[in-house]
Amino acid sequence: MFQNKKEIVGTHYYEFQYCKKEKSFEELFKNLKNWEEDSLYLNEMDNETMYLFEEKYLNYFLNTLTPNGKHQYDPFGDNYYSKEQSKSILNELLVTDLPDKNVFCKWLKKCVENYNGFYILGI
């Protein structure tokens, strides 16, 4: 379900990208670059993957921050989750039975330990 950069082909992905910046909210969304080596990816064109994501995972990502300051998940835009939100999401996922949970939780644990949250980017 979750892929690293070496496994992807083509476009139409959701990119889960570490936030390596410690800036104001207004600055967080400036100069984002896609296709980072340490990101995780979900293939939007794979119906089974998207069904599993929407059915099993999406609920954990609905409360987000977007460049327009809204707290609504935008599947085609940039969504930011703070370090505190990342910790909360990780704690919830650890006690839930989800497909490919180990891959995502390992990635999210690294986020919580080393970064200022993460983004979900529609690319």
N, CA, C and O atoms as CSV, one atom per row, in Angstrom:
chain,resi,resn,atom,element,x,y,z
A,1,MET,N,N,0.822,-1.186,0.000
A,1,MET,CA,C,0.000,0.000,0.000
A,1,MET,C,C,0.873,1.260,0.000
A,1,MET,O,O,0.784,2.068,-0.924
A,2,PHE,N,N,1.701,1.432,1.011
A,2,PHE,CA,C,2.629,2.566,1.058
A,2,PHE,C,C,3.897,2.172,0.315
A,2,PHE,O,O,4.414,1.068,0.490
A,3,GLN,N,N,4.391,3.082,-0.513
A,3,GLN,CA,C,5.570,2.800,-1.317
A,3,GLN,C,C,6.655,3.836,-1.047
A,3,GLN,O,O,6.370,4.972,-0.669
A,4,ASN,N,N,7.905,3.422,-1.248
A,4,ASN,CA,C,8.982,4.409,-1.198
A,4,ASN,C,C,9.228,4.911,-2.619
A,4,ASN,O,O,8.639,4.398,-3.571
A,5,LYS,N,N,10.077,5.890,-2.759
A,5,LYS,CA,C,10.278,6.531,-4.060
A,5,LYS,C,C,10.767,5.555,-5.125
A,5,LYS,O,O,10.398,5.690,-6.292
A,6,LYS,N,N,11.571,4.596,-4.757
A,6,LYS,CA,C,12.118,3.646,-5.725
A,6,LYS,C,C,11.045,2.734,-6.316
A,6,LYS,O,O,11.242,2.152,-7.383
A,7,GLU,N,N,9.917,2.611,-5.629
A,7,GLU,CA,C,8.862,1.694,-6.073
A,7,GLU,C,C,7.795,2.360,-6.940
A,7,GLU,O,O,6.940,1.668,-7.492
A,8,ILE,N,N,7.824,3.661,-7.070
A,8,ILE,CA,C,6.745,4.338,-7.782
A,8,ILE,C,C,7.027,4.470,-9.270
A,8,ILE,O,O,8.174,4.539,-9.711
A,9,VAL,N,N,5.935,4.503,-10.026
A,9,VAL,CA,C,6.004,4.662,-11.470
A,9,VAL,C,C,4.928,5.673,-11.864
A,9,VAL,O,O,3.766,5.520,-11.486
A,10,GLY,N,N,5.304,6.693,-12.613
A,10,GLY,CA,C,4.327,7.658,-13.096
A,10,GLY,C,C,4.002,8.740,-12.083
A,10,GLY,O,O,4.818,9.081,-11.226
A,11,THR,N,N,2.795,9.271,-12.198
A,11,THR,CA,C,2.342,10.357,-11.332
A,11,THR,C,C,1.041,9.951,-10.648
A,11,THR,O,O,0.689,8.771,-10.648
A,12,HIS,N,N,0.340,10.887,-10.081
A,12,HIS,CA,C,-0.927,10.673,-9.369
A,12,HIS,C,C,-0.719,9.927,-8.064
A,12,HIS,O,O,-1.234,8.825,-7.873
A,13,TYR,N,N,0.038,10.539,-7.176
A,13,TYR,CA,C,0.321,9.965,-5.865
A,13,TYR,C,C,-0.027,10.958,-4.766
A,13,TYR,O,O,-0.067,12.170,-4.982
A,14,TYR,N,N,-0.274,10.415,-3.589
A,14,TYR,CA,C,-0.246,11.208,-2.372
A,14,TYR,C,C,1.155,11.011,-1.812
A,14,TYR,O,O,1.634,9.884,-1.689
A,15,GLU,N,N,1.800,12.108,-1.478
A,15,GLU,CA,C,3.134,12.031,-0.898
A,15,GLU,C,C,3.054,12.391,0.584
A,15,GLU,O,O,2.569,13.465,0.940
A,16,PHE,N,N,3.524,11.502,1.435
A,16,PHE,CA,C,3.661,11.755,2.863
A,16,PHE,C,C,5.095,12.207,3.064
A,16,PHE,O,O,6.023,11.407,2.942
A,17,GLN,N,N,5.282,13.478,3.369
A,17,GLN,CA,C,6.608,14.084,3.387
A,17,GLN,C,C,6.898,14.670,4.763
A,17,GLN,O,O,6.047,15.334,5.356
A,18,TYR,N,N,8.104,14.421,5.266
A,18,TYR,CA,C,8.515,14.996,6.542
A,18,TYR,C,C,8.588,16.512,6.433
A,18,TYR,O,O,8.995,17.053,5.405
A,19,CYS,N,N,8.191,17.192,7.505
A,19,CYS,CA,C,8.367,18.640,7.592
A,19,CYS,C,C,9.694,18.880,8.303
A,19,CYS,O,O,9.829,18.639,9.502
A,20,LYS,N,N,10.651,19.351,7.549
A,20,LYS,CA,C,11.996,19.568,8.087
A,20,LYS,C,C,12.222,21.028,8.445
A,20,LYS,O,O,13.347,21.427,8.746
A,21,LYS,N,N,11.159,21.827,8.414
A,21,LYS,CA,C,11.249,23.264,8.680
A,21,LYS,C,C,10.728,23.567,10.080
A,21,LYS,O,O,9.831,22.889,10.581
A,22,GLU,N,N,11.285,24.565,10.687
A,22,GLU,CA,C,10.741,25.090,11.938
A,22,GLU,C,C,10.468,26.558,11.681
A,22,GLU,O,O,11.254,27.433,12.043
A,23,LYS,N,N,9.327,26.803,11.044
A,23,LYS,CA,C,8.969,28.155,10.628
A,23,LYS,C,C,7.542,28.448,11.031
A,23,LYS,O,O,6.828,27.579,11.532
A,24,SER,N,N,7.136,29.684,10.806
A,24,SER,CA,C,5.759,30.069,11.082
A,24,SER,C,C,4.825,29.329,10.128
A,24,SER,O,O,5.251,28.820,9.091
A,25,PHE,N,N,3.565,29.278,10.493
A,25,PHE,CA,C,2.579,28.609,9.652
A,25,PHE,C,C,2.604,29.159,8.231
A,25,PHE,O,O,2.532,28.396,7.268
A,26,GLU,N,N,2.703,30.462,8.099
A,26,GLU,CA,C,2.696,31.098,6.781
A,26,GLU,C,C,3.880,30.633,5.930
A,26,GLU,O,O,3.767,30.540,4.708
A,27,GLU,N,N,5.004,30.346,6.566
A,27,GLU,CA,C,6.213,29.949,5.850
A,27,GLU,C,C,6.285,28.441,5.550
A,27,GLU,O,O,7.039,28.016,4.675
A,28,LEU,N,N,5.499,27.639,6.280
A,28,LEU,CA,C,5.600,26.187,6.136
A,28,LEU,C,C,5.332,25.696,4.721
A,28,LEU,O,O,5.951,24.731,4.273
A,29,PHE,N,N,4.423,26.345,4.019
A,29,PHE,CA,C,4.006,25.850,2.712
A,29,PHE,C,C,4.801,26.438,1.550
A,29,PHE,O,O,4.574,26.069,0.398
A,30,LYS,N,N,5.716,27.334,1.836
A,30,LYS,CA,C,6.523,27.933,0.772
A,30,LYS,C,C,7.654,26.988,0.377
A,30,LYS,O,O,8.292,26.367,1.227
A,31,ASN,N,N,7.879,26.896,-0.895
A,31,ASN,CA,C,9.005,26.134,-1.456
A,31,ASN,C,C,8.987,24.640,-1.140
A,31,ASN,O,O,10.041,24.027,-0.973
A,32,LEU,N,N,7.795,24.056,-1.057
A,32,LEU,CA,C,7.726,22.603,-0.899
A,32,LEU,C,C,8.176,21.941,-2.195
A,32,LEU,O,O,7.789,22.369,-3.283
A,33,LYS,N,N,8.980,20.913,-2.080
A,33,LYS,CA,C,9.436,20.158,-3.240
A,33,LYS,C,C,8.866,18.753,-3.164
A,33,LYS,O,O,8.836,18.148,-2.092
A,34,ASN,N,N,8.426,18.246,-4.270
A,34,ASN,CA,C,7.866,16.903,-4.320
A,34,ASN,C,C,8.933,15.866,-4.610
A,34,ASN,O,O,10.064,16.185,-4.977
A,35,TRP,N,N,8.534,14.609,-4.433
A,35,TRP,CA,C,9.342,13.447,-4.767
A,35,TRP,C,C,10.607,13.335,-3.905
A,35,TRP,O,O,11.688,13.025,-4.406
A,36,GLU,N,N,10.453,13.589,-2.614
A,36,GLU,CA,C,11.579,13.462,-1.687
A,36,GLU,C,C,11.912,11.979,-1.476
A,36,GLU,O,O,11.029,11.122,-1.465
A,37,GLU,N,N,13.187,11.708,-1.312
A,37,GLU,CA,C,13.668,10.327,-1.164
A,37,GLU,C,C,13.114,9.626,0.082
A,37,GLU,O,O,12.888,8.416,0.055
A,38,ASP,N,N,12.893,10.369,1.170
A,38,ASP,CA,C,12.451,9.741,2.415
A,38,ASP,C,C,10.941,9.816,2.626
A,38,ASP,O,O,10.455,9.556,3.727
A,39,SER,N,N,10.201,10.169,1.583
A,39,SER,CA,C,8.742,10.224,1.654
A,39,SER,C,C,8.135,8.845,1.428
A,39,SER,O,O,8.784,7.935,0.911
A,40,LEU,N,N,6.872,8.715,1.829
A,40,LEU,CA,C,6.061,7.543,1.485
A,40,LEU,C,C,5.031,8.001,0.462
A,40,LEU,O,O,4.631,9.165,0.445
A,41,TYR,N,N,4.605,7.069,-0.394
A,41,TYR,CA,C,3.685,7.415,-1.469
A,41,TYR,C,C,2.522,6.435,-1.519
A,41,TYR,O,O,2.671,5.248,-1.230
A,42,LEU,N,N,1.347,6.969,-1.896
A,42,LEU,CA,C,0.164,6.153,-2.171
A,42,LEU,C,C,-0.249,6.419,-3.606
A,42,LEU,O,O,-0.359,7.574,-4.019
A,43,ASN,N,N,-0.473,5.377,-4.356
A,43,ASN,CA,C,-0.847,5.500,-5.751
A,43,ASN,C,C,-2.337,5.812,-5.871
A,43,ASN,O,O,-3.181,4.964,-5.582
A,44,GLU,N,N,-2.652,7.024,-6.296
A,44,GLU,CA,C,-4.047,7.444,-6.470
A,44,GLU,C,C,-4.772,6.649,-7.544
A,44,GLU,O,O,-5.996,6.524,-7.504
A,45,MET,N,N,-4.038,6.119,-8.489
A,45,MET,CA,C,-4.646,5.418,-9.617
A,45,MET,C,C,-4.970,3.959,-9.292
A,45,MET,O,O,-5.652,3.291,-10.068
A,46,ASP,N,N,-4.491,3.467,-8.164
A,46,ASP,CA,C,-4.765,2.097,-7.741
A,46,ASP,C,C,-6.028,2.117,-6.882
A,46,ASP,O,O,-5.999,2.565,-5.736
A,47,ASN,N,N,-7.129,1.632,-7.441
A,47,ASN,CA,C,-8.422,1.705,-6.751
A,47,ASN,C,C,-8.422,0.981,-5.411
A,47,ASN,O,O,-9.019,1.463,-4.449
A,48,GLU,N,N,-7.768,-0.157,-5.337
A,48,GLU,CA,C,-7.725,-0.908,-4.076
A,48,GLU,C,C,-6.971,-0.135,-3.005
A,48,GLU,O,O,-7.411,-0.067,-1.858
A,49,THR,N,N,-5.835,0.447,-3.378
A,49,THR,CA,C,-5.043,1.238,-2.434
A,49,THR,C,C,-5.846,2.434,-1.937
A,49,THR,O,O,-5.879,2.709,-0.738
A,50,MET,N,N,-6.490,3.141,-2.851
A,50,MET,CA,C,-7.248,4.325,-2.449
A,50,MET,C,C,-8.460,3.953,-1.601
A,50,MET,O,O,-8.807,4.673,-0.665
A,51,TYR,N,N,-9.097,2.847,-1.918
A,51,TYR,CA,C,-10.217,2.391,-1.095
A,51,TYR,C,C,-9.740,2.102,0.331
A,51,TYR,O,O,-10.368,2.538,1.296
A,52,LEU,N,N,-8.628,1.368,0.464
A,52,LEU,CA,C,-8.093,1.061,1.795
A,52,LEU,C,C,-7.701,2.324,2.543
A,52,LEU,O,O,-7.970,2.445,3.738
A,53,PHE,N,N,-7.068,3.266,1.852
A,53,PHE,CA,C,-6.675,4.513,2.502
A,53,PHE,C,C,-7.906,5.272,2.979
A,53,PHE,O,O,-7.967,5.687,4.136
A,54,GLU,N,N,-8.875,5.454,2.112
A,54,GLU,CA,C,-10.066,6.221,2.479
A,54,GLU,C,C,-10.881,5.515,3.546
A,54,GLU,O,O,-11.425,6.162,4.441
A,55,GLU,N,N,-10.970,4.199,3.461
A,55,GLU,CA,C,-11.766,3.420,4.414
A,55,GLU,C,C,-11.087,3.273,5.773
A,55,GLU,O,O,-11.751,3.349,6.807
A,56,LYS,N,N,-9.763,3.062,5.781
A,56,LYS,CA,C,-9.058,2.712,7.015
A,56,LYS,C,C,-8.217,3.830,7.621
A,56,LYS,O,O,-8.061,3.888,8.840
A,57,TYR,N,N,-7.671,4.722,6.789
A,57,TYR,CA,C,-6.714,5.714,7.278
A,57,TYR,C,C,-7.221,7.161,7.279
A,57,TYR,O,O,-6.873,7.940,8.167
A,58,LEU,N,N,-8.019,7.511,6.312
A,58,LEU,CA,C,-8.349,8.926,6.097
A,58,LEU,C,C,-8.879,9.617,7.343
A,58,LEU,O,O,-8.574,10.788,7.569
A,59,ASN,N,N,-9.648,8.937,8.137
A,59,ASN,CA,C,-10.223,9.526,9.350
A,59,ASN,C,C,-9.156,10.132,10.265
A,59,ASN,O,O,-9.428,11.108,10.963
A,60,TYR,N,N,-7.960,9.573,10.270
A,60,TYR,CA,C,-6.880,10.070,11.119
A,60,TYR,C,C,-6.274,11.379,10.594
A,60,TYR,O,O,-5.567,12.077,11.322
A,61,PHE,N,N,-6.553,11.701,9.342
A,61,PHE,CA,C,-5.928,12.863,8.704
A,61,PHE,C,C,-6.899,14.001,8.401
A,61,PHE,O,O,-6.513,14.973,7.753
A,62,LEU,N,N,-8.127,13.905,8.847
A,62,LEU,CA,C,-9.127,14.927,8.508
A,62,LEU,C,C,-8.859,16.269,9.180
A,62,LEU,O,O,-9.122,17.313,8.584
A,63,ASN,N,N,-8.344,16.264,10.403
A,63,ASN,CA,C,-8.043,17.503,11.119
A,63,ASN,C,C,-6.624,17.938,10.768
A,63,ASN,O,O,-5.653,17.427,11.326
A,64,THR,N,N,-6.515,18.870,9.854
A,64,THR,CA,C,-5.225,19.275,9.313
A,64,THR,C,C,-5.155,20.787,9.200
A,64,THR,O,O,-6.124,21.490,9.482
A,65,LEU,N,N,-4.017,21.269,8.791
A,65,LEU,CA,C,-3.870,22.680,8.430
A,65,LEU,C,C,-3.506,22.740,6.955
A,65,LEU,O,O,-2.681,21.962,6.477
A,66,THR,N,N,-4.119,23.656,6.248
A,66,THR,CA,C,-3.861,23.843,4.828
A,66,THR,C,C,-3.377,25.271,4.613
A,66,THR,O,O,-3.520,26.105,5.507
A,67,PRO,N,N,-2.811,25.571,3.455
A,67,PRO,CA,C,-2.290,26.927,3.220
A,67,PRO,C,C,-3.331,28.035,3.414
A,67,PRO,O,O,-2.976,29.167,3.744
A,68,ASN,N,N,-4.608,27.715,3.211
A,68,ASN,CA,C,-5.642,28.737,3.394
A,68,ASN,C,C,-6.099,28.843,4.855
A,68,ASN,O,O,-7.031,29.586,5.159
A,69,GLY,N,N,-5.448,28.104,5.753
A,69,GLY,CA,C,-5.748,28.203,7.176
A,69,GLY,C,C,-6.936,27.379,7.642
A,69,GLY,O,O,-7.293,27.429,8.819
A,70,LYS,N,N,-7.549,26.630,6.753
A,70,LYS,CA,C,-8.698,25.800,7.133
A,70,LYS,C,C,-8.204,24.506,7.767
A,70,LYS,O,O,-7.057,24.098,7.588
A,71,HIS,N,N,-9.083,23.890,8.493
A,71,HIS,CA,C,-8.761,22.635,9.167
A,71,HIS,C,C,-9.447,21.465,8.471
A,71,HIS,O,O,-9.907,20.532,9.129
A,72,GLN,N,N,-9.516,21.515,7.155
A,72,GLN,CA,C,-10.178,20.474,6.378
A,72,GLN,C,C,-9.189,19.820,5.434
A,72,GLN,O,O,-8.451,20.497,4.719
A,73,TYR,N,N,-9.181,18.505,5.440
A,73,TYR,CA,C,-8.310,17.747,4.559
A,73,TYR,C,C,-8.624,18.080,3.095
A,73,TYR,O,O,-9.787,18.100,2.694
A,74,ASP,N,N,-7.590,18.337,2.312
A,74,ASP,CA,C,-7.733,18.647,0.888
A,74,ASP,C,C,-6.986,17.574,0.092
A,74,ASP,O,O,-5.756,17.596,0.054
A,75,PRO,N,N,-7.698,16.636,-0.545
A,75,PRO,CA,C,-7.023,15.541,-1.247
A,75,PRO,C,C,-6.178,15.996,-2.436
A,75,PRO,O,O,-5.309,15.254,-2.893
A,76,PHE,N,N,-6.421,17.198,-2.936
A,76,PHE,CA,C,-5.675,17.680,-4.097
A,76,PHE,C,C,-4.695,18.786,-3.733
A,76,PHE,O,O,-4.085,19.389,-4.616
A,77,GLY,N,N,-4.541,19.055,-2.450
A,77,GLY,CA,C,-3.691,20.162,-2.027
A,77,GLY,C,C,-2.652,19.737,-1.023
A,77,GLY,O,O,-2.275,18.568,-0.943
A,78,ASP,N,N,-2.192,20.714,-0.251
A,78,ASP,CA,C,-1.162,20.497,0.766
A,78,ASP,C,C,-1.816,20.469,2.137
A,78,ASP,O,O,-2.584,21.367,2.482
A,79,ASN,N,N,-1.514,19.443,2.915
A,79,ASN,CA,C,-2.046,19.279,4.263
A,79,ASN,C,C,-0.875,19.135,5.215
A,79,ASN,O,O,0.044,18.357,4.961
A,80,TYR,N,N,-0.904,19.885,6.319
A,80,TYR,CA,C,0.193,19.853,7.288
A,80,TYR,C,C,-0.305,19.316,8.621
A,80,TYR,O,O,-1.412,19.625,9.063
A,81,TYR,N,N,0.543,18.501,9.255
A,81,TYR,CA,C,0.269,17.939,10.575
A,81,TYR,C,C,1.464,18.257,11.463
A,81,TYR,O,O,2.596,17.895,11.142
A,82,SER,N,N,1.215,18.924,12.565
A,82,SER,CA,C,2.285,19.334,13.479
A,82,SER,C,C,2.913,18.110,14.150
A,82,SER,O,O,2.428,16.986,14.017
A,83,LYS,N,N,3.987,18.361,14.861
A,83,LYS,CA,C,4.641,17.281,15.608
A,83,LYS,C,C,3.677,16.688,16.637
A,83,LYS,O,O,3.641,15.472,16.825
A,84,GLU,N,N,2.904,17.534,17.295
A,84,GLU,CA,C,1.933,17.054,18.284
A,84,GLU,C,C,0.851,16.211,17.622
A,84,GLU,O,O,0.471,15.163,18.146
A,85,GLN,N,N,0.354,16.662,16.474
A,85,GLN,CA,C,-0.643,15.878,15.741
A,85,GLN,C,C,-0.041,14.546,15.293
A,85,GLN,O,O,-0.705,13.511,15.354
A,86,SER,N,N,1.199,14.571,14.850
A,86,SER,CA,C,1.883,13.358,14.402
A,86,SER,C,C,1.971,12.345,15.544
A,86,SER,O,O,1.726,11.156,15.336
A,87,LYS,N,N,2.316,12.803,16.737
A,87,LYS,CA,C,2.374,11.921,17.908
A,87,LYS,C,C,1.015,11.308,18.194
A,87,LYS,O,O,0.906,10.110,18.455
A,88,SER,N,N,-0.019,12.135,18.142
A,88,SER,CA,C,-1.375,11.665,18.407
A,88,SER,C,C,-1.815,10.631,17.367
A,88,SER,O,O,-2.391,9.601,17.716
A,89,ILE,N,N,-1.544,10.906,16.105
A,89,ILE,CA,C,-1.900,9.964,15.036
A,89,ILE,C,C,-1.151,8.648,15.237
A,89,ILE,O,O,-1.743,7.575,15.126
A,90,LEU,N,N,0.140,8.725,15.529
A,90,LEU,CA,C,0.938,7.519,15.746
A,90,LEU,C,C,0.375,6.694,16.895
A,90,LEU,O,O,0.223,5.479,16.770
A,91,ASN,N,N,0.068,7.339,18.006
A,91,ASN,CA,C,-0.478,6.618,19.165
A,91,ASN,C,C,-1.796,5.929,18.830
A,91,ASN,O,O,-2.040,4.812,19.287
A,92,GLU,N,N,-2.639,6.571,18.050
A,92,GLU,CA,C,-3.910,5.956,17.647
A,92,GLU,C,C,-3.687,4.785,16.699
A,92,GLU,O,O,-4.339,3.749,16.825
A,93,LEU,N,N,-2.775,4.946,15.757
A,93,LEU,CA,C,-2.524,3.883,14.783
A,93,LEU,C,C,-1.900,2.650,15.420
A,93,LEU,O,O,-2.171,1.526,14.999
A,94,LEU,N,N,-1.066,2.858,16.435
A,94,LEU,CA,C,-0.389,1.729,17.074
A,94,LEU,C,C,-1.351,0.739,17.709
A,94,LEU,O,O,-1.017,-0.438,17.849
A,95,VAL,N,N,-2.534,1.189,18.095
A,95,VAL,CA,C,-3.503,0.303,18.744
A,95,VAL,C,C,-4.654,-0.082,17.814
A,95,VAL,O,O,-5.683,-0.584,18.266
A,96,THR,N,N,-4.478,0.151,16.534
A,96,THR,CA,C,-5.510,-0.135,15.548
A,96,THR,C,C,-4.995,-1.148,14.545
A,96,THR,O,O,-3.821,-1.126,14.174
A,97,ASP,N,N,-5.872,-2.034,14.108
A,97,ASP,CA,C,-5.508,-3.024,13.096
A,97,ASP,C,C,-5.750,-2.434,11.713
A,97,ASP,O,O,-6.894,-2.260,11.295
A,98,LEU,N,N,-4.667,-2.129,11.006
A,98,LEU,CA,C,-4.757,-1.495,9.695
A,98,LEU,C,C,-3.831,-2.180,8.700
A,98,LEU,O,O,-2.790,-2.712,9.086
A,99,PRO,N,N,-4.203,-2.172,7.417
A,99,PRO,CA,C,-3.304,-2.723,6.411
A,99,PRO,C,C,-2.043,-1.877,6.283
A,99,PRO,O,O,-2.116,-0.648,6.287
A,100,ASP,N,N,-0.912,-2.516,6.171
A,100,ASP,CA,C,0.390,-1.865,5.974
A,100,ASP,C,C,0.748,-0.900,7.113
A,100,ASP,O,O,1.531,0.033,6.935
A,101,LYS,N,N,0.158,-1.150,8.278
A,101,LYS,CA,C,0.373,-0.277,9.437
A,101,LYS,C,C,1.833,-0.211,9.854
A,101,LYS,O,O,2.321,0.859,10.218
A,102,ASN,N,N,2.536,-1.329,9.806
A,102,ASN,CA,C,3.930,-1.338,10.257
A,102,ASN,C,C,4.796,-0.394,9.438
A,102,ASN,O,O,5.647,0.303,9.989
A,103,VAL,N,N,4.586,-0.365,8.125
A,103,VAL,CA,C,5.368,0.520,7.252
A,103,VAL,C,C,5.097,1.973,7.613
A,103,VAL,O,O,6.027,2.759,7.792
A,104,PHE,N,N,3.817,2.327,7.719
A,104,PHE,CA,C,3.486,3.719,7.994
A,104,PHE,C,C,3.891,4.123,9.410
A,104,PHE,O,O,4.398,5.227,9.606
A,105,CYS,N,N,3.682,3.266,10.388
A,105,CYS,CA,C,4.041,3.608,11.772
A,105,CYS,C,C,5.551,3.771,11.941
A,105,CYS,O,O,6.001,4.631,12.698
A,106,LYS,N,N,6.324,2.958,11.249
A,106,LYS,CA,C,7.782,3.110,11.299
A,106,LYS,C,C,8.186,4.469,10.740
A,106,LYS,O,O,9.030,5.154,11.316
A,107,TRP,N,N,7.585,4.860,9.620
A,107,TRP,CA,C,7.867,6.157,9.002
A,107,TRP,C,C,7.421,7.291,9.934
A,107,TRP,O,O,8.149,8.266,10.118
A,108,LEU,N,N,6.227,7.161,10.519
A,108,LEU,CA,C,5.687,8.199,11.391
A,108,LEU,C,C,6.475,8.311,12.696
A,108,LEU,O,O,6.614,9.406,13.239
A,109,LYS,N,N,6.984,7.205,13.196
A,109,LYS,CA,C,7.816,7.248,14.404
A,109,LYS,C,C,9.078,8.074,14.140
A,109,LYS,O,O,9.494,8.864,14.988
A,110,LYS,N,N,9.680,7.893,12.974
A,110,LYS,CA,C,10.846,8.693,12.606
A,110,LYS,C,C,10.465,10.169,12.530
A,110,LYS,O,O,11.248,11.035,12.921
A,111,CYS,N,N,9.281,10.453,12.036
A,111,CYS,CA,C,8.787,11.830,11.965
A,111,CYS,C,C,8.704,12.443,13.359
A,111,CYS,O,O,9.187,13.552,13.586
A,112,VAL,N,N,8.099,11.728,14.276
A,112,VAL,CA,C,7.898,12.220,15.643
A,112,VAL,C,C,9.236,12.429,16.345
A,112,VAL,O,O,9.387,13.375,17.119
A,113,GLU,N,N,10.195,11.569,16.086
A,113,GLU,CA,C,11.492,11.651,16.761
A,113,GLU,C,C,12.418,12.712,16.172
A,113,GLU,O,O,13.255,13.265,16.885
A,114,ASN,N,N,12.276,13.004,14.867
A,114,ASN,CA,C,13.281,13.825,14.210
A,114,ASN,C,C,12.784,15.079,13.491
A,114,ASN,O,O,13.597,15.928,13.124
A,115,TYR,N,N,11.496,15.218,13.283
A,115,TYR,CA,C,11.022,16.305,12.427
A,115,TYR,C,C,9.899,17.109,13.066
A,115,TYR,O,O,9.414,16.790,14.151
A,116,ASN,N,N,9.503,18.158,12.361
A,116,ASN,CA,C,8.477,19.077,12.837
A,116,ASN,C,C,7.116,18.715,12.218
A,116,ASN,O,O,6.407,19.600,11.738
A,117,GLY,N,N,6.754,17.455,12.224
A,117,GLY,CA,C,5.497,17.024,11.651
A,117,GLY,C,C,5.670,16.519,10.230
A,117,GLY,O,O,6.771,16.160,9.811
A,118,PHE,N,N,4.553,16.497,9.485
A,118,PHE,CA,C,4.602,16.013,8.113
A,118,PHE,C,C,3.513,16.653,7.278
A,118,PHE,O,O,2.595,17.294,7.790
A,119,TYR,N,N,3.646,16.458,5.972
A,119,TYR,CA,C,2.660,16.928,5.006
A,119,TYR,C,C,2.072,15.720,4.270
A,119,TYR,O,O,2.722,14.685,4.123
A,120,ILE,N,N,0.839,15.876,3.819
A,120,ILE,CA,C,0.308,15.000,2.783
A,120,ILE,C,C,0.089,15.918,1.593
A,120,ILE,O,O,-0.675,16.881,1.663
A,121,LEU,N,N,0.774,15.603,0.498
A,121,LEU,CA,C,0.722,16.412,-0.703
A,121,LEU,C,C,0.081,15.609,-1.824
A,121,LEU,O,O,0.450,14.456,-2.044
A,122,GLY,N,N,-0.853,16.187,-2.521
A,122,GLY,CA,C,-1.418,15.555,-3.706
A,122,GLY,C,C,-0.548,15.903,-4.899
A,122,GLY,O,O,-0.508,17.059,-5.320
A,123,ILE,N,N,0.155,14.911,-5.454
A,123,ILE,CA,C,1.046,15.190,-6.588
A,123,ILE,C,C,0.678,14.345,-7.788
A,123,ILE,O,O,1.320,14.446,-8.834
